[in-house]
Amino acid sequence: MEHFAKRLNDIIEDGDITRKDLAKKIGVTPRQITRWTSDEAEPTIEKLKVICEIYHVSADDLLGLPYYK
């Protein structure tokens, strides 16, 4: 899920929430955030949902899925 790692990293860098604060809101360690943004691991569906809610983005956008009408 290389697209997810890059997209999450970009969103974090552009946002006003630190990795440490994001980790706290999601209920993971800052190291886990680093693992996600370096494509070493993937979040669970539940964690993905929380990330989407925090950043107001769709899972499709984070995962790099095409948009269909």
mmCIF file of the N, C-alpha and C atoms, coordinates in Angstrom:
data_MODEL
# 
_entry.id   MODEL 
# 
loop_
_atom_site.group_PDB 
_atom_site.id 
_atom_site.type_symbol 
_atom_site.label_atom_id 
_atom_site.label_alt_id 
_atom_site.label_comp_id 
_atom_site.label_asym_id 
_atom_site.label_entity_id 
_atom_site.label_seq_id 
_atom_site.pdbx_PDB_ins_code 
_atom_site.Cartn_x 
_atom_site.Cartn_y 
_atom_site.Cartn_z 
_atom_site.occupancy 
_atom_site.B_iso_or_equiv 
_atom_site.pdbx_formal_charge 
_atom_site.auth_seq_id 
_atom_site.auth_comp_id 
_atom_site.auth_asym_id 
_atom_site.auth_atom_id 
_atom_site.pdbx_PDB_model_num 
ATOM 1   N N  . MET A 1 1  ? 0.837   -1.194 0.000   1.00 0.00 ? 1  MET A N  1 
ATOM 2   C CA . MET A 1 1  ? 0.000   0.000  0.000   1.00 0.00 ? 1  MET A CA 1 
ATOM 3   C C  . MET A 1 1  ? 0.876   1.250  0.000   1.00 0.00 ? 1  MET A C  1 
ATOM 4   N N  . GLU A 1 2  ? 1.763   1.282  -0.948  1.00 0.00 ? 2  GLU A N  1 
ATOM 5   C CA . GLU A 1 2  ? 2.691   2.402  -1.055  1.00 0.00 ? 2  GLU A CA 1 
ATOM 6   C C  . GLU A 1 2  ? 1.968   3.742  -1.159  1.00 0.00 ? 2  GLU A C  1 
ATOM 7   N N  . HIS A 1 3  ? 0.861   3.763  -1.915  1.00 0.00 ? 3  HIS A N  1 
ATOM 8   C CA . HIS A 1 3  ? 0.108   5.017  -2.058  1.00 0.00 ? 3  HIS A CA 1 
ATOM 9   C C  . HIS A 1 3  ? -0.384  5.498  -0.703  1.00 0.00 ? 3  HIS A C  1 
ATOM 10  N N  . PHE A 1 4  ? -0.880  4.588  0.113   1.00 0.00 ? 4  PHE A N  1 
ATOM 11  C CA . PHE A 1 4  ? -1.372  4.957  1.443   1.00 0.00 ? 4  PHE A CA 1 
ATOM 12  C C  . PHE A 1 4  ? -0.257  5.594  2.265   1.00 0.00 ? 4  PHE A C  1 
ATOM 13  N N  . ALA A 1 5  ? 0.909   4.985  2.281   1.00 0.00 ? 5  ALA A N  1 
ATOM 14  C CA . ALA A 1 5  ? 2.025   5.507  3.077   1.00 0.00 ? 5  ALA A CA 1 
ATOM 15  C C  . ALA A 1 5  ? 2.384   6.922  2.652   1.00 0.00 ? 5  ALA A C  1 
ATOM 16  N N  . LYS A 1 6  ? 2.508   7.144  1.352   1.00 0.00 ? 6  LYS A N  1 
ATOM 17  C CA . LYS A 1 6  ? 2.858   8.480  0.851   1.00 0.00 ? 6  LYS A CA 1 
ATOM 18  C C  . LYS A 1 6  ? 1.758   9.481  1.147   1.00 0.00 ? 6  LYS A C  1 
ATOM 19  N N  . ARG A 1 7  ? 0.528   9.079  0.892   1.00 0.00 ? 7  ARG A N  1 
ATOM 20  C CA . ARG A 1 7  ? -0.602  10.002 1.096   1.00 0.00 ? 7  ARG A CA 1 
ATOM 21  C C  . ARG A 1 7  ? -0.732  10.361 2.572   1.00 0.00 ? 7  ARG A C  1 
ATOM 22  N N  . LEU A 1 8  ? -0.628  9.390  3.459   1.00 0.00 ? 8  LEU A N  1 
ATOM 23  C CA . LEU A 1 8  ? -0.725  9.679  4.893   1.00 0.00 ? 8  LEU A CA 1 
ATOM 24  C C  . LEU A 1 8  ? 0.411   10.590 5.322   1.00 0.00 ? 8  LEU A C  1 
ATOM 25  N N  . ASN A 1 9  ? 1.601   10.332 4.855   1.00 0.00 ? 9  ASN A N  1 
ATOM 26  C CA . ASN A 1 9  ? 2.742   11.172 5.191   1.00 0.00 ? 9  ASN A CA 1 
ATOM 27  C C  . ASN A 1 9  ? 2.500   12.615 4.727   1.00 0.00 ? 9  ASN A C  1 
ATOM 28  N N  . ASP A 1 10 ? 2.010   12.777 3.509   1.00 0.00 ? 10 ASP A N  1 
ATOM 29  C CA . ASP A 1 10 ? 1.717   14.115 2.980   1.00 0.00 ? 10 ASP A CA 1 
ATOM 30  C C  . ASP A 1 10 ? 0.657   14.829 3.817   1.00 0.00 ? 10 ASP A C  1 
ATOM 31  N N  . ILE A 1 11 ? -0.396  14.103 4.177   1.00 0.00 ? 11 ILE A N  1 
ATOM 32  C CA . ILE A 1 11 ? -1.473  14.700 4.970   1.00 0.00 ? 11 ILE A CA 1 
ATOM 33  C C  . ILE A 1 11 ? -0.963  15.132 6.338   1.00 0.00 ? 11 ILE A C  1 
ATOM 34  N N  . ILE A 1 12 ? -0.153  14.302 6.956   1.00 0.00 ? 12 ILE A N  1 
ATOM 35  C CA . ILE A 1 12 ? 0.391   14.639 8.273   1.00 0.00 ? 12 ILE A CA 1 
ATOM 36  C C  . ILE A 1 12 ? 1.278   15.873 8.167   1.00 0.00 ? 12 ILE A C  1 
ATOM 37  N N  . GLU A 1 13 ? 2.149   15.912 7.168   1.00 0.00 ? 13 GLU A N  1 
ATOM 38  C CA . GLU A 1 13 ? 3.063   17.039 7.013   1.00 0.00 ? 13 GLU A CA 1 
ATOM 39  C C  . GLU A 1 13 ? 2.330   18.338 6.703   1.00 0.00 ? 13 GLU A C  1 
ATOM 40  N N  . ASP A 1 14 ? 1.225   18.257 5.968   1.00 0.00 ? 14 ASP A N  1 
ATOM 41  C CA . ASP A 1 14 ? 0.459   19.450 5.615   1.00 0.00 ? 14 ASP A CA 1 
ATOM 42  C C  . ASP A 1 14 ? -0.495  19.897 6.719   1.00 0.00 ? 14 ASP A C  1 
ATOM 43  N N  . GLY A 1 15 ? -0.767  19.023 7.664   1.00 0.00 ? 15 GLY A N  1 
ATOM 44  C CA . GLY A 1 15 ? -1.734  19.321 8.712   1.00 0.00 ? 15 GLY A CA 1 
ATOM 45  C C  . GLY A 1 15 ? -1.120  19.985 9.926   1.00 0.00 ? 15 GLY A C  1 
ATOM 46  N N  . ASP A 1 16 ? -1.963  20.211 10.904  1.00 0.00 ? 16 ASP A N  1 
ATOM 47  C CA . ASP A 1 16 ? -1.502  20.862 12.130  1.00 0.00 ? 16 ASP A CA 1 
ATOM 48  C C  . ASP A 1 16 ? -1.489  19.909 13.322  1.00 0.00 ? 16 ASP A C  1 
ATOM 49  N N  . ILE A 1 17 ? -1.591  18.616 13.041  1.00 0.00 ? 17 ILE A N  1 
ATOM 50  C CA . ILE A 1 17 ? -1.559  17.606 14.103  1.00 0.00 ? 17 ILE A CA 1 
ATOM 51  C C  . ILE A 1 17 ? -0.209  16.900 14.030  1.00 0.00 ? 17 ILE A C  1 
ATOM 52  N N  . THR A 1 18 ? 0.517   16.873 15.126  1.00 0.00 ? 18 THR A N  1 
ATOM 53  C CA . THR A 1 18 ? 1.810   16.187 15.133  1.00 0.00 ? 18 THR A CA 1 
ATOM 54  C C  . THR A 1 18 ? 1.584   14.674 15.073  1.00 0.00 ? 18 THR A C  1 
ATOM 55  N N  . ARG A 1 19 ? 2.618   13.963 14.700  1.00 0.00 ? 19 ARG A N  1 
ATOM 56  C CA . ARG A 1 19 ? 2.541   12.497 14.674  1.00 0.00 ? 19 ARG A CA 1 
ATOM 57  C C  . ARG A 1 19 ? 2.220   11.956 16.071  1.00 0.00 ? 19 ARG A C  1 
ATOM 58  N N  . LYS A 1 20 ? 2.822   12.578 17.071  1.00 0.00 ? 20 LYS A N  1 
ATOM 59  C CA . LYS A 1 20 ? 2.584   12.151 18.448  1.00 0.00 ? 20 LYS A CA 1 
ATOM 60  C C  . LYS A 1 20 ? 1.117   12.348 18.833  1.00 0.00 ? 20 LYS A C  1 
ATOM 61  N N  . ASP A 1 21 ? 0.557   13.503 18.486  1.00 0.00 ? 21 ASP A N  1 
ATOM 62  C CA . ASP A 1 21 ? -0.851  13.761 18.791  1.00 0.00 ? 21 ASP A CA 1 
ATOM 63  C C  . ASP A 1 21 ? -1.773  12.855 17.986  1.00 0.00 ? 21 ASP A C  1 
ATOM 64  N N  . LEU A 1 22 ? -1.425  12.615 16.728  1.00 0.00 ? 22 LEU A N  1 
ATOM 65  C CA . LEU A 1 22 ? -2.220  11.702 15.900  1.00 0.00 ? 22 LEU A CA 1 
ATOM 66  C C  . LEU A 1 22 ? -2.226  10.315 16.509  1.00 0.00 ? 22 LEU A C  1 
ATOM 67  N N  . ALA A 1 23 ? -1.060  9.853  16.914  1.00 0.00 ? 23 ALA A N  1 
ATOM 68  C CA . ALA A 1 23 ? -0.956  8.531  17.529  1.00 0.00 ? 23 ALA A CA 1 
ATOM 69  C C  . ALA A 1 23 ? -1.845  8.442  18.762  1.00 0.00 ? 23 ALA A C  1 
ATOM 70  N N  . LYS A 1 24 ? -1.827  9.485  19.575  1.00 0.00 ? 24 LYS A N  1 
ATOM 71  C CA . LYS A 1 24 ? -2.634  9.510  20.793  1.00 0.00 ? 24 LYS A CA 1 
ATOM 72  C C  . LYS A 1 24 ? -4.128  9.448  20.455  1.00 0.00 ? 24 LYS A C  1 
ATOM 73  N N  . LYS A 1 25 ? -4.556  10.213 19.440  1.00 0.00 ? 25 LYS A N  1 
ATOM 74  C CA . LYS A 1 25 ? -5.973  10.230 19.039  1.00 0.00 ? 25 LYS A CA 1 
ATOM 75  C C  . LYS A 1 25 ? -6.422  8.877  18.491  1.00 0.00 ? 25 LYS A C  1 
ATOM 76  N N  . ILE A 1 26 ? -5.520  8.198  17.789  1.00 0.00 ? 26 ILE A N  1 
ATOM 77  C CA . ILE A 1 26 ? -5.866  6.918  17.177  1.00 0.00 ? 26 ILE A CA 1 
ATOM 78  C C  . ILE A 1 26 ? -5.729  5.758  18.166  1.00 0.00 ? 26 ILE A C  1 
ATOM 79  N N  . GLY A 1 27 ? -4.877  5.946  19.160  1.00 0.00 ? 27 GLY A N  1 
ATOM 80  C CA . GLY A 1 27 ? -4.677  4.875  20.136  1.00 0.00 ? 27 GLY A CA 1 
ATOM 81  C C  . GLY A 1 27 ? -3.543  3.938  19.757  1.00 0.00 ? 27 GLY A C  1 
ATOM 82  N N  . VAL A 1 28 ? -2.511  4.505  19.111  1.00 0.00 ? 28 VAL A N  1 
ATOM 83  C CA . VAL A 1 28 ? -1.330  3.730  18.753  1.00 0.00 ? 28 VAL A CA 1 
ATOM 84  C C  . VAL A 1 28 ? -0.099  4.498  19.207  1.00 0.00 ? 28 VAL A C  1 
ATOM 85  N N  . THR A 1 29 ? 1.064   3.896  19.031  1.00 0.00 ? 29 THR A N  1 
ATOM 86  C CA . THR A 1 29 ? 2.310   4.575  19.384  1.00 0.00 ? 29 THR A CA 1 
ATOM 87  C C  . THR A 1 29 ? 2.773   5.439  18.204  1.00 0.00 ? 29 THR A C  1 
ATOM 88  N N  . PRO A 1 30 ? 3.581   6.467  18.483  1.00 0.00 ? 30 PRO A N  1 
ATOM 89  C CA . PRO A 1 30 ? 4.145   7.245  17.376  1.00 0.00 ? 30 PRO A CA 1 
ATOM 90  C C  . PRO A 1 30 ? 4.956   6.364  16.418  1.00 0.00 ? 30 PRO A C  1 
ATOM 91  N N  . ARG A 1 31 ? 5.585   5.336  16.944  1.00 0.00 ? 31 ARG A N  1 
ATOM 92  C CA . ARG A 1 31 ? 6.336   4.401  16.096  1.00 0.00 ? 31 ARG A CA 1 
ATOM 93  C C  . ARG A 1 31 ? 5.411   3.728  15.080  1.00 0.00 ? 31 ARG A C  1 
ATOM 94  N N  . GLN A 1 32 ? 4.178   3.436  15.498  1.00 0.00 ? 32 GLN A N  1 
ATOM 95  C CA . GLN A 1 32 ? 3.234   2.811  14.570  1.00 0.00 ? 32 GLN A CA 1 
ATOM 96  C C  . GLN A 1 32 ? 2.899   3.764  13.430  1.00 0.00 ? 32 GLN A C  1 
ATOM 97  N N  . ILE A 1 33 ? 2.753   5.036  13.720  1.00 0.00 ? 33 ILE A N  1 
ATOM 98  C CA . ILE A 1 33 ? 2.504   6.030  12.672  1.00 0.00 ? 33 ILE A CA 1 
ATOM 99  C C  . ILE A 1 33 ? 3.682   6.015  11.690  1.00 0.00 ? 33 ILE A C  1 
ATOM 100 N N  . THR A 1 34 ? 4.893   5.981  12.211  1.00 0.00 ? 34 THR A N  1 
ATOM 101 C CA . THR A 1 34 ? 6.087   5.927  11.368  1.00 0.00 ? 34 THR A CA 1 
ATOM 102 C C  . THR A 1 34 ? 6.085   4.673  10.503  1.00 0.00 ? 34 THR A C  1 
ATOM 103 N N  . ARG A 1 35 ? 5.687   3.559  11.055  1.00 0.00 ? 35 ARG A N  1 
ATOM 104 C CA . ARG A 1 35 ? 5.630   2.316  10.281  1.00 0.00 ? 35 ARG A CA 1 
ATOM 105 C C  . ARG A 1 35 ? 4.620   2.432  9.140   1.00 0.00 ? 35 ARG A C  1 
ATOM 106 N N  . TRP A 1 36 ? 3.496   3.102  9.399   1.00 0.00 ? 36 TRP A N  1 
ATOM 107 C CA . TRP A 1 36 ? 2.488   3.290  8.346   1.00 0.00 ? 36 TRP A CA 1 
ATOM 108 C C  . TRP A 1 36 ? 3.002   4.215  7.255   1.00 0.00 ? 36 TRP A C  1 
ATOM 109 N N  . THR A 1 37 ? 3.666   5.301  7.643   1.00 0.00 ? 37 THR A N  1 
ATOM 110 C CA . THR A 1 37 ? 4.113   6.276  6.649   1.00 0.00 ? 37 THR A CA 1 
ATOM 111 C C  . THR A 1 37 ? 5.363   5.828  5.901   1.00 0.00 ? 37 THR A C  1 
ATOM 112 N N  . SER A 1 38 ? 6.014   4.795  6.372   1.00 0.00 ? 38 SER A N  1 
ATOM 113 C CA . SER A 1 38 ? 7.175   4.257  5.648   1.00 0.00 ? 38 SER A CA 1 
ATOM 114 C C  . SER A 1 38 ? 6.843   2.937  4.956   1.00 0.00 ? 38 SER A C  1 
ATOM 115 N N  . ASP A 1 39 ? 5.558   2.605  4.905   1.00 0.00 ? 39 ASP A N  1 
ATOM 116 C CA . ASP A 1 39 ? 5.055   1.418  4.205   1.00 0.00 ? 39 ASP A CA 1 
ATOM 117 C C  . ASP A 1 39 ? 5.587   0.113  4.792   1.00 0.00 ? 39 ASP A C  1 
ATOM 118 N N  . GLU A 1 40 ? 5.838   0.118  6.105   1.00 0.00 ? 40 GLU A N  1 
ATOM 119 C CA . GLU A 1 40 ? 6.265   -1.094 6.801   1.00 0.00 ? 40 GLU A CA 1 
ATOM 120 C C  . GLU A 1 40 ? 5.074   -1.865 7.368   1.00 0.00 ? 40 GLU A C  1 
ATOM 121 N N  . ALA A 1 41 ? 3.947   -1.177 7.521   1.00 0.00 ? 41 ALA A N  1 
ATOM 122 C CA . ALA A 1 41 ? 2.749   -1.801 8.098   1.00 0.00 ? 41 ALA A CA 1 
ATOM 123 C C  . ALA A 1 41 ? 1.520   -1.066 7.582   1.00 0.00 ? 41 ALA A C  1 
ATOM 124 N N  . GLU A 1 42 ? 0.364   -1.649 7.827   1.00 0.00 ? 42 GLU A N  1 
ATOM 125 C CA . GLU A 1 42 ? -0.905  -1.056 7.413   1.00 0.00 ? 42 GLU A CA 1 
ATOM 126 C C  . GLU A 1 42 ? -1.837  -0.981 8.616   1.00 0.00 ? 42 GLU A C  1 
ATOM 127 N N  . PRO A 1 43 ? -2.655  0.059  8.675   1.00 0.00 ? 43 PRO A N  1 
ATOM 128 C CA . PRO A 1 43 ? -3.588  0.159  9.796   1.00 0.00 ? 43 PRO A CA 1 
ATOM 129 C C  . PRO A 1 43 ? -4.762  -0.802 9.625   1.00 0.00 ? 43 PRO A C  1 
ATOM 130 N N  . THR A 1 44 ? -5.410  -1.089 10.722  1.00 0.00 ? 44 THR A N  1 
ATOM 131 C CA . THR A 1 44 ? -6.648  -1.861 10.648  1.00 0.00 ? 44 THR A CA 1 
ATOM 132 C C  . THR A 1 44 ? -7.727  -0.976 10.030  1.00 0.00 ? 44 THR A C  1 
ATOM 133 N N  . ILE A 1 45 ? -8.808  -1.582 9.635   1.00 0.00 ? 45 ILE A N  1 
ATOM 134 C CA . ILE A 1 45 ? -9.938  -0.828 9.089   1.00 0.00 ? 45 ILE A CA 1 
ATOM 135 C C  . ILE A 1 45 ? -10.424 0.196  10.116  1.00 0.00 ? 45 ILE A C  1 
ATOM 136 N N  . GLU A 1 46 ? -10.468 -0.193 11.375  1.00 0.00 ? 46 GLU A N  1 
ATOM 137 C CA . GLU A 1 46 ? -10.943 0.719  12.426  1.00 0.00 ? 46 GLU A CA 1 
ATOM 138 C C  . GLU A 1 46 ? -10.025 1.934  12.543  1.00 0.00 ? 46 GLU A C  1 
ATOM 139 N N  . LYS A 1 47 ? -8.717  1.712  12.483  1.00 0.00 ? 47 LYS A N  1 
ATOM 140 C CA . LYS A 1 47 ? -7.762  2.818  12.570  1.00 0.00 ? 47 LYS A CA 1 
ATOM 141 C C  . LYS A 1 47 ? -7.837  3.685  11.317  1.00 0.00 ? 47 LYS A C  1 
ATOM 142 N N  . LEU A 1 48 ? -8.001  3.060  10.155  1.00 0.00 ? 48 LEU A N  1 
ATOM 143 C CA . LEU A 1 48 ? -8.143  3.797  8.908   1.00 0.00 ? 48 LEU A CA 1 
ATOM 144 C C  . LEU A 1 48 ? -9.348  4.728  8.979   1.00 0.00 ? 48 LEU A C  1 
ATOM 145 N N  . LYS A 1 49 ? -10.440 4.232  9.513   1.00 0.00 ? 49 LYS A N  1 
ATOM 146 C CA . LYS A 1 49 ? -11.655 5.040  9.645   1.00 0.00 ? 49 LYS A CA 1 
ATOM 147 C C  . LYS A 1 49 ? -11.397 6.267  10.515  1.00 0.00 ? 49 LYS A C  1 
ATOM 148 N N  . VAL A 1 50 ? -10.687 6.091  11.610  1.00 0.00 ? 50 VAL A N  1 
ATOM 149 C CA . VAL A 1 50 ? -10.392 7.209  12.509  1.00 0.00 ? 50 VAL A CA 1 
ATOM 150 C C  . VAL A 1 50 ? -9.500  8.234  11.803  1.00 0.00 ? 50 VAL A C  1 
ATOM 151 N N  . ILE A 1 51 ? -8.506  7.755  11.058  1.00 0.00 ? 51 ILE A N  1 
ATOM 152 C CA . ILE A 1 51 ? -7.637  8.662  10.305  1.00 0.00 ? 51 ILE A CA 1 
ATOM 153 C C  . ILE A 1 51 ? -8.473  9.490  9.331   1.00 0.00 ? 51 ILE A C  1 
ATOM 154 N N  . CYS A 1 52 ? -9.376  8.844  8.633   1.00 0.00 ? 52 CYS A N  1 
ATOM 155 C CA . CYS A 1 52 ? -10.249 9.542  7.675   1.00 0.00 ? 52 CYS A CA 1 
ATOM 156 C C  . CYS A 1 52 ? -11.095 10.600 8.376   1.00 0.00 ? 52 CYS A C  1 
ATOM 157 N N  . GLU A 1 53 ? -11.616 10.268 9.531   1.00 0.00 ? 53 GLU A N  1 
ATOM 158 C CA . GLU A 1 53 ? -12.432 11.215 10.283  1.00 0.00 ? 53 GLU A CA 1 
ATOM 159 C C  . GLU A 1 53 ? -11.603 12.406 10.772  1.00 0.00 ? 53 GLU A C  1 
ATOM 160 N N  . ILE A 1 54 ? -10.407 12.153 11.241  1.00 0.00 ? 54 ILE A N  1 
ATOM 161 C CA . ILE A 1 54 ? -9.545  13.223 11.761  1.00 0.00 ? 54 ILE A CA 1 
ATOM 162 C C  . ILE A 1 54 ? -9.173  14.204 10.650  1.00 0.00 ? 54 ILE A C  1 
ATOM 163 N N  . TYR A 1 55 ? -8.810  13.670 9.485   1.00 0.00 ? 55 TYR A N  1 
ATOM 164 C CA . TYR A 1 55 ? -8.334  14.516 8.392   1.00 0.00 ? 55 TYR A CA 1 
ATOM 165 C C  . TYR A 1 55 ? -9.406  14.865 7.362   1.00 0.00 ? 55 TYR A C  1 
ATOM 166 N N  . HIS A 1 56 ? -10.617 14.378 7.563   1.00 0.00 ? 56 HIS A N  1 
ATOM 167 C CA . HIS A 1 56 ? -11.732 14.660 6.653   1.00 0.00 ? 56 HIS A CA 1 
ATOM 168 C C  . HIS A 1 56 ? -11.392 14.281 5.213   1.00 0.00 ? 56 HIS A C  1 
ATOM 169 N N  . VAL A 1 57 ? -10.883 13.067 5.058   1.00 0.00 ? 57 VAL A N  1 
ATOM 170 C CA . VAL A 1 57 ? -10.584 12.514 3.741   1.00 0.00 ? 57 VAL A CA 1 
ATOM 171 C C  . VAL A 1 57 ? -11.276 11.161 3.610   1.00 0.00 ? 57 VAL A C  1 
ATOM 172 N N  . SER A 1 58 ? -11.462 10.731 2.386   1.00 0.00 ? 58 SER A N  1 
ATOM 173 C CA . SER A 1 58 ? -12.080 9.421  2.172   1.00 0.00 ? 58 SER A CA 1 
ATOM 174 C C  . SER A 1 58 ? -11.021 8.328  2.210   1.00 0.00 ? 58 SER A C  1 
ATOM 175 N N  . ALA A 1 59 ? -11.452 7.137  2.540   1.00 0.00 ? 59 ALA A N  1 
ATOM 176 C CA . ALA A 1 59 ? -10.555 5.985  2.510   1.00 0.00 ? 59 ALA A CA 1 
ATOM 177 C C  . ALA A 1 59 ? -10.086 5.745  1.079   1.00 0.00 ? 59 ALA A C  1 
ATOM 178 N N  . ASP A 1 60 ? -10.958 5.982  0.100   1.00 0.00 ? 60 ASP A N  1 
ATOM 179 C CA . ASP A 1 60 ? -10.566 5.826  -1.306  1.00 0.00 ? 60 ASP A CA 1 
ATOM 180 C C  . ASP A 1 60 ? -9.374  6.718  -1.633  1.00 0.00 ? 60 ASP A C  1 
ATOM 181 N N  . ASP A 1 61 ? -9.422  7.951  -1.158  1.00 0.00 ? 61 ASP A N  1 
ATOM 182 C CA . ASP A 1 61 ? -8.326  8.884  -1.407  1.00 0.00 ? 61 ASP A CA 1 
ATOM 183 C C  . ASP A 1 61 ? -7.039  8.398  -0.744  1.00 0.00 ? 61 ASP A C  1 
ATOM 184 N N  . LEU A 1 62 ? -7.125  7.986  0.495   1.00 0.00 ? 62 LEU A N  1 
ATOM 185 C CA . LEU A 1 62 ? -5.936  7.506  1.204   1.00 0.00 ? 62 LEU A CA 1 
ATOM 186 C C  . LEU A 1 62 ? -5.362  6.242  0.572   1.00 0.00 ? 62 LEU A C  1 
ATOM 187 N N  . LEU A 1 63 ? -6.217  5.389  0.075   1.00 0.00 ? 63 LEU A N  1 
ATOM 188 C CA . LEU A 1 63 ? -5.774  4.112  -0.481  1.00 0.00 ? 63 LEU A CA 1 
ATOM 189 C C  . LEU A 1 63 ? -5.423  4.186  -1.961  1.00 0.00 ? 63 LEU A C  1 
ATOM 190 N N  . GLY A 1 64 ? -5.711  5.330  -2.586  1.00 0.00 ? 64 GLY A N  1 
ATOM 191 C CA . GLY A 1 64 ? -5.393  5.492  -4.004  1.00 0.00 ? 64 GLY A CA 1 
ATOM 192 C C  . GLY A 1 64 ? -6.344  4.774  -4.920  1.00 0.00 ? 64 GLY A C  1 
ATOM 193 N N  . LEU A 1 65 ? -7.577  4.605  -4.483  1.00 0.00 ? 65 LEU A N  1 
ATOM 194 C CA . LEU A 1 65 ? -8.576  3.930  -5.318  1.00 0.00 ? 65 LEU A CA 1 
ATOM 195 C C  . LEU A 1 65 ? -9.184  4.923  -6.305  1.00 0.00 ? 65 LEU A C  1 
ATOM 196 N N  . PRO A 1 66 ? -9.526  4.475  -7.489  1.00 0.00 ? 66 PRO A N  1 
ATOM 197 C CA . PRO A 1 66 ? -10.104 5.383  -8.491  1.00 0.00 ? 66 PRO A CA 1 
ATOM 198 C C  . PRO A 1 66 ? -11.502 5.831  -8.080  1.00 0.00 ? 66 PRO A C  1 
ATOM 199 N N  . TYR A 1 67 ? -11.869 6.989  -8.580  1.00 0.00 ? 67 TYR A N  1 
ATOM 200 C CA . TYR A 1 67 ? -13.190 7.538  -8.324  1.00 0.00 ? 67 TYR A CA 1 
ATOM 201 C C  . TYR A 1 67 ? -14.139 7.089  -9.433  1.00 0.00 ? 67 TYR A C  1 
ATOM 202 N N  . TYR A 1 68 ? -15.255 6.525  -9.043  1.00 0.00 ? 68 TYR A N  1 
ATOM 203 C CA . TYR A 1 68 ? -16.275 6.108  -10.011 1.00 0.00 ? 68 TYR A CA 1 
ATOM 204 C C  . TYR A 1 68 ? -17.552 6.865  -9.750  1.00 0.00 ? 68 TYR A C  1 
ATOM 205 N N  . LYS A 1 69 ? -18.250 7.223  -10.826 1.00 0.00 ? 69 LYS A N  1 
ATOM 206 C CA . LYS A 1 69 ? -19.547 7.878  -10.687 1.00 0.00 ? 69 LYS A CA 1 
ATOM 207 C C  . LYS A 1 69 ? -20.634 6.851  -10.697 1.00 0.00 ? 69 LYS A C  1 
# 
